Amino acid sequence: MFGKRKILFSVVLVLVLASLLTACGGAKTITITNNGSVNYCELLVSESGTEAYGDNQLPEGQTVTPGNKFEIPVTESGDYDVKVVACDGAGEQVLNVNVP
């Protein structure tokens, strides 16, 4: 059985977080890839340095299951904090990503 600390560490190691510019239209996105073994229930985004996160970016009832991706659109370039919340109660992890 994994402890809470080990699960959080595993989430950090297996989460691939990338920011992309798509070729058509220049839309900006943050792509979350779940390479772990637990579902992600919440993806919360804020501009770095702000105190509060926005709403959960996942549609009601949707999760990011292991092996799948979810793209979060953002309106402008910059640094963002992304809070990833595991569904199994193992905890959450906040990661910083730069969108060019």
C-alpha angles and dihedrals in degrees: 000000000000121000121231092255093051092049091051090048089049091051090054092049097047101037111098109201118185136165117217141187111211117225096234118063096351093257112175122223142169110221119208115198117191107215091159135090101250130070119249112230101181136032111185122184134194136162108264113267097029119118100223134053125223125240123301106282093211116092115250110290095005123123134183103243124202111286095023136102137218126197121213115200117222127190101221145016119268146088119314135184115221119196111203114197120197118223096222094066092253090131140250139286129207117212131183120226132181119218110202 
